[in-house]
Amino acid sequence: MSLAPQRRILVTGANKGIGLAIVRKLLADASDTFVFLGSRDRARGEDAVRSLIGSHPEWRERVELLLIDPTSETSVAAAQHRFEASRIELYGIVNNAGCFMNFSEMLKLHLYGTKRVNDAFVPLLTPIGGRIVNISSGGGPTCVAKCRDDRKALLSSSTLLWEQIDELAQEVEAIRRGLPADADDTAVARATGISWGLDGYGFSKALLNSYTSWLQRRHPSLIVSCCNPGFIETDLSRPHAEQMGKTPAEMGMLPVEQGAAVPCKLVLEDLSERGLYYGSDGKACGLAEGDPQDFES
């Protein structure tokens, strides 16, 4: 690890897909960056690092694997201890790790995993102007826009507290657990008041967006944001095209490199606004505004 003055950035879920594209763009666009490529799996993480160095040998001193599983308290604590022991100050955290599974697993990673990583690493961030970017989805605002009025008002609020976010997440998860496993989206939406699709993927991202707003208020000296990287062809989105009987191109999915554009902008560029959600066009928008680059809309 180079100890020269650099902007050190941690990217979770970075061994493939949008995460790897973010790492690549951070290294390519800013020569003063050092990126910790976060991966749950050592072999996949090592392969990703090798691929970066293989294409750009000059990056050898600017990228390093960090084993980290956001859903594991032990894993995150070990990664944090490694940084503390080396007295590493981070410039930015990009919470990219995501999944497309059942609602409980998505909630565990998208909301609670992101919070676990931030809780651990915020004390190591540059205290004035350090960056946090939470990778969200157009499914978040689209979900909020279609929720029952009381749910919509809550999820659109700019003053929501973490306790309220956590309470809502737990309430909806408990309701979903109490329904038949094969309950359709309409039945789940009726029972929860939440617009339901893709087993609650959009709702998990709506909660992440509300958490982002709260996190900014909790740490006003930092620059916190969340974004929709776009409708990108990845291992998560590709099965959706297969279910529809179409190719990714026919679905309008974009190359993975384009998914890195907005996240890297939020890490590297000057931002006049904080604590906001950014659409796939790189512009700040509301928490209940549907995004055209959303595969749930």
N, C-alpha and C positions, 0 to 999 in steps of 0.2 A: 504494500500500500504506500503510495506516494504521500509524503507529509508536506509537500509544497502547498502554498496557499491555493485553495481550490473551493469551488462550490460542490460540496458532497451531497449527493442525492440518493435516497433509498427508493427503489421501485419494487413493490411487492407483485407477486404473480408474473414475474418477468422472464420466465424461461421460454416463452413462446407468445404468439399472437400479438395483441396490442401492447402488452407489457414489454416484450422484446423490441417492438418497433419504437416504443417510447425511449428505451435505453439507447438504441441506435441513434435516434434523432437528437437526444440530449448530448451525446458524444460528438456527433457531427456538427451540430449547430453552435456549440459553445465550447471553445477550446479550454476553458477553465473549469470544466465539470469533471467530477470523479463520481462514477455511478456504482452503487451497490446493487447488484442484480439479485433480487430476492426470489427464492425458489423453495418450495417444500421438499423437492426431490433433489438430492445431490447430483446424481448422474445427469438428469435433464438440465440442471443448472450449469454443470460443468460443460455440457455440450453447447449450451447457449453462449457461454463465455468464449469457448473455443471458436465458435462460428463468428463472433464479433472480431476477435483478434485475427482470425484467419483472413478475413476480408480487409481488415485495417490493422496491420501489425503495430502501428503507432499508438493504438489504444491500449496496448498491453499494460501500461502503467496507470490506466485511468478507469479500469473496470475490474470488479472483484465480486465473486459469488458470496452471497449471504444466505445461509439456510434459515428460513423463517416460514412458519405456518401460522397465519393470523388467527386461526381457530384454536391454537394450542397455547395455553398460558405458559407452559414450560418452554416451548420453542421461542416465543417472543421474549421471555425473560432471559433466555440464554443469549439471544441476539443483542438485547439491550446491555447485558453484562459485558459482552465483547466490546461494544462501543465505549462503555464507561471505562473499562480497563485500559483501552487505548487512547482515552481522552479525545474521542472523535466528536467534533461539532458538525452537525448536519445543517445544510442550507435548506433542504427540501425533502418532503415525504410524498410519494405518489402511491396512493392506495388503489392499486389496480386489480388485485386478486379478486376473482369472481367465479361464480359457478352457476349452473343451470340445472338444478335438481329439485327436490321437494321443497316446500316453503320453509320448513324448519331449518334445513341445511343452508338455504340461501340467506335466511335471516341471521343465522349463526356466523356466516362469513361476511355478508355485505354490510350489516350494521354492527354487530358485536365484535367481529374480527377487526374491522376498521377502527373501532373505538379502542380496542385492546392495543393495537399498534401505535395509535396516536398517544394514548395514555403513557405508553412506555417511552416513546421517543420525543415527545414534545419538550421534555426537560433538556434534551440534547440539541434542540434546534437553535439556530441563530436567534437570539431573543428579540431583535428588532428586524422585522421584515422576512423572517423565515417563512417558507412556503409549505402549505399542505394542499394537495390536490386529491380529491376523492373521485374516482372514476365512477360515474353514475350511468344513466341511460335515459333516452327520451321516454322510456316506459314509465319513469317516475312522474313527471308532470302530466302525462297522458292519463295515468291512473288517477291522480288527484282531481283532474278536471271532470272525471266521470263518477266520482264517489258521491255518496249521500251527502246532503248539504252540511250536516254537522261535522262529518269526517273531513269534507273538503275545507271547511273553515279552519279546522284544527291544523291540517297538514299545510295550509297556505299561510299560516301565521308566522310572522317574523320574530315572535317573542316566545315561541315554544321552548319549554325547559326539557332537559334530558329526562327527568323523571316522567314527564308527560309522554315523551317519545317512547320510552321503555314500557310504560304502562299500556300504551296503545298497541305496541308490538306484541306484548304478552297476551293482551286481551284477544286480539285477532287470531293469534296462534292457537290459543285455547279453544276458541270457537271452531276454528278449522279442524282441530284434532277431534272435536266432538261430532263432526259431521261424517257421514259415510265416506269412505276412501274414494268412491267413484262419483261423489257429488259433482254436478257440472258447475260451470262458472256462474251461471245465473243463480243457482242455489247458494253458492258460497257468498256471492255479492249480496243477496237478500239477507243472509244471516249476519254478515259482518258490516255491511254498509260501505264496503270497499269494492271498487271496481276490480274485478278478478279476471286474470288471464295468465296463461303460462305458469299456472300454479303460484301466483302471487309474486312473480319476478318484479313487475313494475312497482308493486307496493313496497317490496324490500328496498328498492332504489328511492322511492318517495321518502321513506324513513331515513335513508342515508342523506338525502338532501336537507331534510329538517335538522338532522344531526349536524350537518355542515354549518348551517346558520347558527345553531347554538354554540358550536365550537368556536366560531369567529367571535361571538360575544364573550365567550369565556376567556379567550386569548386575543384581546384587541390589538396587541402589538405585532401579531403574526398576520400573514396574508393567506386566508383560507378560502378555498373555492371547490366546487364540484362541477362536473361537466358530462355531457353526452359526447362520446368520441365519434358518433356517427353509426350508421348501419353498415358495419364492417364484417367482412367474411372472416370468421374465426371458427374454432372448434365448437364454440357455444352457439353461434348463429347458424352454422351450416345445416344442422339437423332440422331447423325450422324450414329451410328451403326444401329439404327432402320430404318432409311431411306434406308440403304443399304441392309436391310433384314438379318442382321447378329447379332450375340451376340457380346458384347464388347470383349470377349476373342477371338472370331474368327477374329475380327478386329485388334487384337494385342494390345489392351489397357492393360495397366499395373495397378496394385493396387495403390490406392491413396497414400499410404505410400511412394512409390518410387518417387512420384512427389515432395517430400520434400527434397530429397537428395541434389540436386544441389543448390537450394536456400539457404539451411542451410550451405552448404560448403562456399558459397559466403559471408555469414554473419559472420561465426565463424572462418574460417581458414585464415592463412596468404596468401595474394595474391601478386604475383610479378608484375602483370599487372592490369591496371585500365581502366575503361571506355569501356570495351569490352562486346561482346555478347558471352555467353557460351552455347554450345549445351547440349543435354540431357546426354551426356557422361561426362559432367563436364569440357570439354576442350574448351578453347577460339577458336573462329573461325570467319570467315569474315561475313560481313553483307549481302553477296549475295551467301552464301554457303547453298545449300539445306540440310536439316537435315532428315535422315531416319525416325526419330521419329516425323513425321509431317503428320497429316491426310489430308493435302491439296496436298501433293506431288503425 
